[in-house]
Amino acid sequence: MPWYEYIARSLIIAVALVVLAHFMGRRIVAQMTTIDFVVGITVGSIAAVASLNPKVPLWAALLTLVTWTGSQWVYANLERRCPAFRSAVGETETVLVQNGEISPSGLDKAKISRQILLSELRAKQVTNLADVEMATMEPTGKIAVKLSPNRDGTGAARKDIFPEPK
């Protein structure tokens, strides 16, 4: 295959990727779910093979790219609109701490260690586990923390900046 055909194939695939990426939505890397990650890696691999391998017909590569991004779109819509589907595929939050107590089953489900959890809590300025009413791992992998009422995360009572008028 002449060099200009590689360039033409690559440009066609690049345009297709931009269009398909727009179709998939604007999730940033930090918000990617497992399926987004798998589809992203697969689509990149398909694009690379199609750009470099003249034995792969361009129409087949484009059809495969559309199929993979279409499956991600269907998955994302089912996940957004159907709580039963979201529950079945495990894309829900996982409770890691409740009422100051670490949940070993939550750590196992999230596949993180106690040390990593404590490190994440410290990064959120929480130094006293007893101050945590609930900490969850979100489907995006981020840890959300809700402090107990009247606690500031350091073990001290929260001081109101604007005290109640008497």
Secondary structure as GFF3:
##gff-version 3
##sequence-region A 1 166
A	DSSP	alpha_helix	3	24	.	.	.	ID=ss1
A	DSSP	three_ten_helix	29	31	.	.	.	ID=ss2
A	DSSP	alpha_helix	34	52	.	.	.	ID=ss3
A	DSSP	alpha_helix	58	81	.	.	.	ID=ss4
A	DSSP	alpha_helix	83	88	.	.	.	ID=ss5
A	DSSP	beta_strand	94	98	.	.	.	ID=ss6
A	DSSP	beta_strand	101	102	.	.	.	ID=ss7
A	DSSP	alpha_helix	104	110	.	.	.	ID=ss8
A	DSSP	alpha_helix	114	123	.	.	.	ID=ss9
A	DSSP	three_ten_helix	129	131	.	.	.	ID=ss10
A	DSSP	beta_strand	132	137	.	.	.	ID=ss11
A	DSSP	beta_strand	143	147	.	.	.	ID=ss12
###
